[in-house]
Amino acid sequence: MINQWLKNNPESDTKFKFKVIQFTEHNNTPLNEELKSYISRELINAYTKLERLKIIYKTKPREELLNFINQKLPSAQSTIIRIGDWGETITYLIVRYISKLEVPLRKLRWKFNKDKSVFGTDLFAHNSENIETLYYYEVKTSSSKANLNLAVKAYDDLQKNFQNQSNGITNFLYELEVEKENYDSALKYADILKQPEKYNNSYEAFLVLDSEYYEERIQDLLSNLNNEKEELVSPLSVTIVLIDNLRDLIDSTFSHAPTEAVNFVHGA
């Protein structure tokens, strides 16, 4: 479904020193019921596995399921958190199903407070089969007039997270796989910890924006960092996802998400 909604428009001859990729909607895709259901269901799946819900709540009253969902989704008052989580969910879908990379950890499932952000790198991915490159993503989402420094902030957070955490996320994944007794998977992350020089690193600033407010100066300001700061983390890519009426889409899909959970577990 993500491929039917968004299309990749790579810039082959960019004027910047970093790669720029742009996603736009296919022919200004309107918000139809199929798209709303798809995104709403993926929002639920971002916070908890859908199959887990079916196992636990299939024989329970719908009210119990809805109560659990309300404990997982950010409250309507937590506007900034909702917008940020929504952007991370769309980024995951692009990375997993368009870029075809493995995302070993769904970060939003590890929230201790539904109305707070989770610390650290927003998304981590690698090749699905033989791991060659480690991908680090920082996601910034704006549904109104975007701060022109958004790409700069994404870059700063990428650099800060990588410097502060080093192999922290790889170590976490290693320990997690050992805890689950998935030793073959654990060995893959152990090798990264032992021989990090064998693997390439790639850094990506992911900007999810309302198409009405997008300005190319967002990239210009990031390009100017070459003259002001130390060398950019490299190789760096900037992916820009432009969506019409973004705030309406965020609000409507969060509102519809509990219904999708009920439909998945109990049937429409």
VOBA-1610 file (N, C-alpha, C; in pm, whole numbers, padded with zeros to 5 digits, always signed):
BEGIN
Met+00082-00121+00000Met+00000+00000+00000Met+00086+00126+00000Ile+00199+00122+00070Ile+00286+00240+00078Ile+00334+00280-00062Asn+00359+00181-00148Asn+00404+00210-00284Asn+00293+00270-00370Gln+00170+00238-00337Gln+00057+00294-00411Gln+00029+00438-00368Trp+00074+00473-00250Trp+00047+00606-00196Trp+00161+00704-00227Leu+00286+00661-00204Leu+00401+00750-00218Leu+00492+00703-00331Lys+00551+00798-00401Lys+00646+00766-00508Lys+00778+00835-00481Asn+00885+00770-00523Asn+01021+00818-00501Asn+01064+00906-00617Asn+01108+01027-00586Asn+01158+01119-00688Asn+01302+01159-00657Pro+01398+01070-00679Pro+01537+01102-00645Pro+01592+01215-00730Glu+01672+01299-00667Glu+01737+01408-00741Glu+01871+01358-00791Ser+01881+01339-00921Ser+02002+01279-00978Ser+02120+01376-00983Asp+02091+01504-00993Asp+02199+01603-01008Asp+02184+01709-00900Thr+02198+01669-00775Thr+02178+01762-00666Thr+02292+01861-00656Lys+02260+01981-00613Lys+02363+02084-00597Lys+02429+02076-00460Phe+02379+01985-00376Phe+02431+01973-00241Phe+02538+01863-00232Lys+02613+01864-00124Lys+02716+01763-00103Lys+02659+01636-00042Phe+02530+01639-00012Phe+02463+01521+00040Phe+02354+01478-00059Lys+02317+01352-00051Lys+02215+01299-00140Lys+02077+01346-00095Val+01993+01386-00190Val+01857+01429-00159Val+01758+01336-00229Ile+01664+01283-00152Ile+01559+01196-00205Ile+01425+01259-00166Gln+01333+01260-00258Gln+01203+01321-00229Gln+01091+01223-00261Phe+00999+01209-00166Phe+00879+01129-00186Phe+00759+01223-00193Thr+00673+01199-00290Thr+00548+01272-00300Thr+00434+01173-00320Glu+00313+01221-00306Glu+00197+01135-00325Glu+00171+01113-00473His+00123+00995-00506His+00087+00965-00644His-00032+01051-00686Asn-00008+01141-00779Asn-00117+01223-00834Asn-00204+01285-00725Asn-00136+01338-00622Asn-00208+01402-00511Asn-00318+01311-00456Thr-00279+01192-00418Thr-00372+01091-00369Thr-00466+01147-00263Pro-00596+01139-00283Pro-00689+01187-00180Pro-00694+01090-00062Leu-00737+01140+00053Leu-00750+01054+00169Leu-00878+00970+00153Asn-00861+00847+00111Asn-00978+00759+00099Asn-00979+00662+00217Glu-01084+00584+00226Glu-01100+00495+00341Glu-00992+00387+00345Glu-00950+00339+00228Glu-00847+00235+00225Glu-00715+00287+00280Leu-00677+00408+00238Leu-00552+00466+00286Leu-00561+00497+00435Lys-00673+00552+00478Lys-00689+00583+00621Lys-00681+00457+00706Ser-00744+00349+00660Ser-00739+00223+00735Ser-00598+00167+00740Tyr-00527+00176+00627Tyr-00390+00125+00622Tyr-00300+00199+00720Ile-00301+00331+00717Ile-00215+00407+00806Ile-00256+00388+00951Ser-00386+00385+00977Ser-00435+00366+01114Ser-00390+00232+01170Arg-00397+00129+01089Arg-00354-00003+01135Arg-00204-00006+01158Glu-00128+00061+01072Glu+00016+00065+01091Glu+00055+00146+01215Leu-00026+00245+01251Leu-00001+00317+01376Leu-00014+00223+01495Ile-00120+00143+01495Ile-00135+00045+01603Ile-00016-00049+01606Asn+00025-00097+01489Asn+00136-00192+01480Asn+00268-00129+01522Ala+00278+00002+01514Ala+00400+00070+01558Ala+00417+00062+01710Tyr+00305+00062+01781Tyr+00311+00062+01927Tyr+00302-00078+01989Thr+00239-00171+01918Thr+00226-00307+01969Thr+00193-00399+01853Lys+00243-00520+01854Lys+00217-00612+01743Lys+00069-00644+01732Leu+00017-00636+01611Leu-00125-00666+01590Leu-00159-00810+01629Glu-00070-00902+01595Glu-00097-01043+01629Glu-00102-01063+01780Arg-00024-00985+01853Arg-00029-00992+01999Arg-00168-00955+02049Leu-00226-00852+01989Leu-00360-00810+02029Leu-00461-00922+02005Lys-00449-00989+01891Lys-00545-01095+01860Lys-00532-01211+01959Ile-00408-01246+01994Ile-00386-01357+02087Ile-00447-01326+02224Ile-00429-01204+02270Ile-00471-01170+02406Ile-00618-01130+02414Tyr-00667-01057+02313Tyr-00798-00994+02328Tyr-00908-01056+02241Lys-00879-01160+02165Lys-00979-01219+02076Lys-01103-01264+02153Thr-01085-01319+02271Thr-01198-01372+02349Thr-01241-01277+02460Lys-01188-01157+02459Lys-01223-01060+02563Lys-01317-00954+02505Pro-01389-00882+02591Pro-01477-00776+02543Pro-01399-00667+02469Arg-01463-00605+02373Arg-01396-00501+02296Arg-01350-00386+02384Glu-01424-00361+02491Glu-01388-00250+02579Glu-01249-00269+02640Glu-01213-00395+02669Glu-01080-00421+02725Glu-00972-00390+02621Leu-00996-00428+02498Leu-00901-00397+02391Leu-00888-00246+02373Leu-01000-00176+02368Leu-00996-00032+02349Leu-00926+00038+02465Asn-00945-00014+02586Asn-00877+00043+02702Asn-00726+00026+02689Phe-00682-00091+02641Phe-00539-00115+02621Phe-00483-00023+02513Ile-00556-00008+02402Ile-00511+00079+02294Ile-00498+00223+02343Asn-00592+00269+02421Asn-00586+00406+02473Asn-00468+00426+02566Gln-00421+00318+02627Gln-00302+00327+02712Gln-00173+00331+02630Lys-00180+00287+02503Lys-00061+00284+02417Lys-00048+00409+02331Leu-00159+00461+02279Leu-00153+00575+02189Leu-00135+00705+02267Pro-00053+00797+02216Pro-00040+00928+02281Pro-00177+00996+02290Ser-00201+01066+02398Ser-00329+01134+02416Ser-00344+01245+02313Ala-00468+01284+02287Ala-00496+01387+02188Ala-00432+01519+02225Gln-00408+01540+02355Gln-00346+01665+02400Gln-00196+01668+02371Ser-00137+01552+02351Ser+00008+01544+02324Ser+00033+01559+02174Thr+00002+01677+02123Thr+00007+01700+01978Thr+00145+01675+01920Ile+00247+01731+01983Ile+00383+01719+01930Ile+00428+01573+01927Ile+00394+01498+02032Ile+00432+01356+02039Ile+00361+01278+01929Arg+00232+01303+01912Arg+00157+01234+01807Arg+00218+01260+01669Ile+00247+01386+01641Ile+00303+01421+01511Ile+00437+01352+01490Gly+00522+01354+01593Gly+00653+01289+01583Gly+00643+01139+01565Asp+00555+01074+01642Asp+00538+00929+01631Asp+00482+00892+01493Trp+00392+00974+01442Trp+00334+00947+01309Trp+00443+00952+01203Gly+00529+01053+01210Gly+00638+01064+01115Gly+00733+00945+01122Glu+00762+00897+01243Glu+00849+00780+01257Glu+00784+00655+01199Thr+00652+00645+01212Thr+00581+00529+01157Thr+00587+00528+01005Ile+00567+00644+00942Ile+00574+00652+00797Ile+00717+00626+00750Thr+00815+00676+00825Thr+00955+00650+00791Thr+00985+00501+00793Tyr+00936+00432+00895Tyr+00954+00287+00903Tyr+00897+00219+00778Leu+00778+00257+00736Leu+00714+00193+00621Leu+00796+00214+00494Ile+00852+00334+00479Ile+00935+00362+00361Ile+01064+00281+00365Val+01130+00280+00481Val+01256+00208+00494Val+01236+00058+00475Arg+01129+00005+00534Arg+01108-00140+00531Arg+01055-00188+00396Tyr+00959-00117+00339Tyr+00888-00171+00223Tyr+00925-00106+00090Ile+00989+00010+00094Ile+01038+00070-00030Ile+01189+00051-00042Ser+01262+00084+00065Ser+01407+00063+00063Ser+01444-00083+00085Lys+01349-00164+00134Lys+01369-00309+00154Lys+01479-00340+00254Leu+01490-00259+00359Leu+01588-00283+00463Leu+01521-00350+00584Glu+01603-00415+00663Glu+01556-00478+00786Glu+01560-00375+00899Val+01449-00362+00970Val+01443-00274+01087Val+01426-00365+01209Pro+01532-00392+01282Pro+01526-00494+01386Pro+01454-00452+01514Leu+01424-00323+01527Leu+01364-00275+01651Leu+01260-00168+01621Arg+01137-00189+01667Arg+01033-00088+01658Arg+01037-00006+01787Lys+01098+00108+01781Lys+01129+00184+01901Lys+01006+00225+01982Leu+00897+00257+01913Leu+00778+00305+01983Leu+00715+00198+02072Arg+00746+00073+02046Arg+00693-00036+02131Arg+00759-00039+02268Trp+00867+00036+02283Trp+00942+00034+02408Trp+00916+00159+02492Lys+00808+00227+02465Lys+00775+00347+02543Lys+00733+00308+02685Phe+00779+00386+02782Phe+00733+00372+02919Phe+00627+00477+02952Asn+00626+00584+02876Asn+00528+00691+02893Asn+00476+00726+02754Lys+00348+00702+02732Lys+00293+00719+02598Lys+00300+00863+02549Asp+00310+00958+02641Asp+00310+01099+02604Asp+00449+01161+02608Lys+00551+01076+02601Lys+00690+01122+02593Lys+00757+01058+02472Ser+00859+01125+02421Ser+00939+01067+02314Ser+01036+00963+02370Val+01080+00871+02286Val+01181+00773+02326Val+01318+00828+02287Phe+01414+00818+02378Phe+01546+00874+02352Phe+01621+00793+02248Gly+01724+00855+02192Gly+01814+00784+02101Gly+01775+00798+01955Thr+01851+00729+01871Thr+01829+00730+01727Thr+01686+00687+01695Asp+01620+00760+01606Asp+01479+00732+01578Asp+01458+00598+01511Leu+01548+00563+01419Leu+01532+00438+01346Leu+01669+00384+01309Phe+01684+00253+01321Phe+01809+00185+01286Phe+01774+00070+01192Ala+01851+00055+01084Ala+01822-00051+00987Ala+01952-00107+00931His+01940-00220+00865His+02054-00280+00796His+02002-00370+00685Asn+02091-00425+00605Asn+02053-00514+00496Asn+01977-00635+00553Ser+01885-00687+00473Ser+01801-00797+00520Ser+01876-00929+00532Glu+01968-00954+00441Glu+02040-01081+00442Glu+02177-01061+00507Asn+02279-01049+00425Asn+02413-01025+00479Asn+02429-00877+00512Ile+02459-00848+00637Ile+02470-00708+00679Ile+02598-00647+00625Glu+02584-00541+00548Glu+02700-00468+00496Glu+02702-00324+00545Thr+02582-00263+00553Thr+02573-00122+00591Thr+02474-00106+00705Leu+02510-00019+00800Leu+02424+00017+00912Leu+02366+00156+00886Tyr+02234+00167+00891Tyr+02165+00291+00857Tyr+02107+00355+00983Tyr+02139+00482+01002Tyr+02090+00557+01118Tyr+02000+00671+01068Tyr+01878+00679+01123Tyr+01781+00777+01077Tyr+01739+00870+01190Glu+01730+00997+01158Glu+01672+01096+01247Glu+01552+01155+01175Val+01435+01150+01239Val+01309+01190+01174Val+01257+01319+01236Lys+01223+01414+01150Lys+01159+01538+01194Lys+01030+01555+01114Thr+00921+01581+01183Thr+00790+01593+01119Thr+00729+01727+01152Ser+00680+01795+01051Ser+00615+01925+01072Ser+00489+01932+00986Ser+00375+01956+01052Ser+00248+01963+00979Ser+00204+02107+00956Ser+00289+02201+00993Ser+00258+02342+00969Ser+00378+02405+00901Lys+00389+02535+00902Lys+00503+02601+00838Lys+00631+02553+00905Ala+00713+02485+00827Ala+00829+02417+00885Ala+00937+02514+00928Asn+01001+02483+01039Asn+01120+02555+01080Asn+01228+02529+00975Leu+01284+02635+00920Leu+01382+02619+00813Leu+01508+02547+00861Asn+01529+02541+00991Asn+01646+02471+01045Asn+01617+02324+01074Leu+01507+02272+01020Leu+01467+02136+01052Leu+01572+02034+01010Ala+01629+02049+00890Ala+01732+01956+00844Ala+01859+01970+00928Val+01890+02093+00966Val+02007+02117+01051Val+01988+02047+01186Lys+01869+02059+01242Lys+01841+01994+01371Lys+01849+01843+01359Ala+01798+01789+01248Ala+01807+01645+01227Ala+01952+01600+01219Tyr+02034+01678+01147Tyr+02176+01645+01138Tyr+02244+01652+01275Asp+02214+01758+01351Asp+02275+01773+01484Asp+02240+01654+01573Asp+02113+01610+01567Asp+02072+01497+01649Asp+02137+01367+01601Leu+02153+01351+01471Leu+02223+01234+01419Leu+02365+01228+01473Gln+02433+01341+01464Gln+02571+01346+01509Gln+02582+01323+01659Lys+02493+01387+01734Lys+02495+01374+01881Lys+02466+01231+01923Asn+02363+01170+01863Asn+02328+01034+01900Asn+02438+00936+01866Phe+02502+00955+01750Phe+02607+00861+01712Phe+02729+00876+01802Gln+02765+01000+01835Gln+02881+01023+01920Gln+02858+00972+02062Asn+02737+00994+02113Asn+02708+00958+02251Asn+02683+00809+02270Gln+02623+00746+02168Gln+02584+00607+02185Gln+02682+00508+02125Ser+02761+00555+02028Ser+02857+00468+01961Ser+02786+00339+01919Asn+02826+00225+01975Asn+02764+00098+01939Asn+02650+00061+02033Gly+02592+00160+02100Gly+02488+00133+02199Gly+02369+00057+02144Ile+02319+00097+02028Ile+02201+00031+01974Ile+02235-00111+01929Thr+02356-00132+01876Thr+02398-00267+01836Thr+02411-00356+01959Asn+02467-00302+02065Asn+02482-00378+02189Asn+02345-00415+02246Phe+02251-00320+02239Phe+02116-00349+02288Phe+02053-00463+02208Leu+02068-00459+02076Leu+02010-00563+01992Leu+02075-00698+02021Tyr+02206-00697+02045Tyr+02276-00822+02080Tyr+02217-00880+02209Glu+02206-00797+02312Glu+02154-00844+02440Glu+02009-00890+02427Leu+01931-00819+02345Leu+01791-00856+02326Leu+01778-00993+02261Glu+01859-01019+02158Glu+01852-01148+02090Glu+01901-01262+02180Val+02001-01234+02261Val+02047-01336+02357Val+01937-01367+02457Glu+01871-01262+02505Glu+01762-01280+02602Glu+01650-01366+02543Lys+01625-01350+02414Lys+01520-01428+02348Lys+01571-01564+02300Glu+01701-01589+02323Glu+01767-01712+02281Glu+01768-01728+02130Asn+01769-01614+02060Asn+01788-01614+01915Asn+01938-01597+01886Tyr+02013-01703+01905Tyr+02158-01691+01905Tyr+02216-01663+01767Asp+02150-01711+01661Asp+02201-01679+01527Asp+02193-01529+01501Ser+02083-01467+01540Ser+02069-01322+01525Ser+02167-01250+01615Ala+02184-01300+01736Ala+02276-01237+01830Ala+02419-01234+01775Leu+02457-01342+01706Leu+02593-01349+01652Leu+02618-01241+01547Lys+02515-01205+01470Lys+02530-01100+01370Lys+02567-00967+01437Tyr+02501-00937+01548Tyr+02528-00811+01616Tyr+02659-00819+01696Ala+02692-00938+01740Ala+02820-00955+01809Ala+02936-00925+01715Asp+02922-00966+01589Asp+03029-00942+01493Asp+03045-00792+01466Ile+02934-00719+01464Ile+02941-00574+01446Ile+03015-00510+01563Leu+02988-00560+01683Leu+03055-00506+01802Leu+03204-00537+01801Lys+03240-00657+01754Lys+03380-00699+01755Lys+03460-00638+01641Gln+03395-00623+01524Gln+03467-00575+01405Gln+03389-00463+01336Pro+03370-00352+01402Pro+03290-00244+01342Pro+03348-00190+01213Glu+03480-00205+01195Glu+03543-00153+01075Glu+03500-00228+00949Lys+03441-00345+00963Lys+03395-00424+00848Lys+03269-00365+00785Tyr+03199-00277+00857Tyr+03066-00234+00815Tyr+03066-00087+00778Asn+02986-00055+00678Asn+02967+00084+00638Asn+02858+00147+00724Asn+02868+00277+00743Asn+02764+00352+00813Asn+02699+00450+00716Ser+02569+00466+00727Ser+02497+00562+00645Ser+02403+00641+00735Tyr+02395+00772+00713Tyr+02317+00859+00801Tyr+02210+00930+00718Glu+02089+00935+00772Glu+01981+00993+00693Glu+01892+01081+00780Ala+01875+01205+00733Ala+01778+01297+00794Ala+01648+01280+00717Phe+01544+01242+00788Phe+01414+01215+00726Phe+01318+01325+00767Leu+01270+01402+00671Leu+01180+01514+00698Leu+01042+01483+00640Val+00942+01475+00726Val+00804+01451+00683Val+00731+01584+00696Leu+00690+01641+00582Leu+00641+01779+00581Leu+00509+01791+00505Asp+00432+01895+00541Asp+00316+01930+00462Asp+00365+01996+00333Ser+00320+01945+00220Ser+00369+01993+00091Ser+00346+02142+00072Glu+00245+02196+00137Glu+00213+02338+00120Glu+00322+02428+00175Tyr+00394+02380+00276Tyr+00489+02466+00347Tyr+00635+02436+00315Tyr+00659+02345+00224Tyr+00797+02306+00197Tyr+00874+02416+00124Glu+00998+02440+00168Glu+01089+02533+00101Glu+01226+02468+00088Glu+01287+02482-00029Glu+01418+02420-00050Glu+01525+02480+00039Arg+01497+02597+00095Arg+01597+02658+00184Arg+01629+02569+00304Ile+01541+02475+00333Ile+01569+02379+00440Ile+01699+02306+00411Gln+01718+02263+00286Gln+01843+02196+00249Gln+01959+02295+00239Asp+01930+02416+00194Asp+02036+02518+00180Asp+02105+02543+00313Leu+02026+02553+00420Leu+02084+02581+00551Leu+02171+02466+00598Leu+02131+02344+00567Leu+02214+02229+00603Leu+02343+02230+00523Ser+02335+02267+00395Ser+02454+02273+00311Ser+02554+02375+00365Asn+02503+02483+00421Asn+02589+02588+00474Asn+02668+02546+00597Leu+02630+02433+00657Leu+02702+02385+00775Leu+02849+02359+00743Asn+02879+02328+00619Asn+03018+02301+00580Asn+03110+02416+00617Asn+03055+02536+00619Asn+03136+02654+00647Asn+03135+02692+00795Glu+03051+02624+00874Glu+03033+02666+01012Glu+03072+02559+01114Lys+03061+02431+01076Lys+03084+02325+01173Lys+03184+02225+01117Glu+03213+02125+01199Glu+03302+02020+01153Glu+03235+01943+01040Glu+03312+01864+00972Glu+03263+01793+00854Glu+03138+01712+00886Leu+03044+01711+00792Leu+02920+01638+00809Leu+02945+01489+00828Val+02857+01424+00910Val+02862+01279+00914Val+02839+01231+00772Ser+02912+01130+00732Ser+02913+01092+00591Ser+02912+00940+00577Pro+02842+00889+00473Pro+02761+00963+00376Pro+02627+01004+00437Leu+02583+01122+00402Leu+02459+01178+00454Leu+02356+01187+00343Ser+02233+01148+00373Ser+02121+01165+00281Ser+02012+01245+00352Val+01939+01320+00274Val+01822+01391+00325Val+01702+01344+00245Thr+01609+01280+00314Thr+01486+01234+00249Thr+01372+01325+00292Ile+01299+01377+00194Ile+01189+01468+00220Ile+01060+01403+00172Val+00966+01387+00263Val+00836+01327+00231Val+00732+01438+00236Leu+00672+01467+00121Leu+00576+01577+00110Leu+00434+01522+00099Ile+00349+01562+00193Ile+00213+01510+00200Ile+00115+01626+00209Asp+00011+01620+00129Asp-00092+01724+00133Asp-00177+01711+00260Asn-00215+01826+00315Asn-00304+01828+00433Asn-00257+01732+00542Leu-00130+01743+00574Leu-00066+01647+00664Leu-00133+01640+00801Arg-00165+01756+00858Arg-00224+01754+00993Arg-00359+01683+00993Asp-00440+01704+00891Asp-00569+01634+00883Asp-00548+01483+00876Leu-00447+01441+00801Leu-00419+01298+00788Leu-00372+01240+00921Ile-00287+01311+00992Ile-00239+01264+01122Ile-00356+01250+01219Asp-00438+01354+01228Asp-00550+01352+01324Asp-00652+01243+01290Ser-00685+01230+01163Ser-00789+01134+01125Ser-00742+00990+01144Thr-00614+00963+01118Thr-00565+00825+01132Thr-00546+00787+01279Phe-00505+00881+01362Phe-00498+00851+01505Phe-00638+00827+01562Ser-00734+00906+01518Ser-00872+00890+01566Ser-00929+00755+01524His-00894+00712+01404His-00948+00588+01349His-00872+00464+01397Ala-00754+00481+01454Ala-00669+00367+01490Ala-00737+00267+01584Pro-00805+00310+01691Pro-00872+00211+01778Pro-00974+00126+01703Thr-01046+00185+01608Thr-01143+00109+01528Thr-01073+00001+01447Glu-00957+00035+01390Glu-00882-00064+01313Glu-00833-00178+01402Ala-00796-00147+01525Ala-00754-00253+01617Ala-00869-00349+01645Val-00987-00294+01668Val-01105-00377+01693Val-01138-00461+01570Asn-01131-00399+01452Asn-01161-00474+01329Asn-01063-00588+01308Phe-00936-00565+01339Phe-00836-00670+01322Phe-00857-00785+01418Val-00889-00753+01542Val-00901-00858+01645Val-01036-00929+01639His-01144-00851+01624His-01280-00909+01633His-01349-00918+01497Gly-01289-00860+01393Gly-01355-00857+01263Gly-01440-00733+01249Ala-01449-00682+01125Ala-01524-00558+01101Ala-01672-00577+01132
//
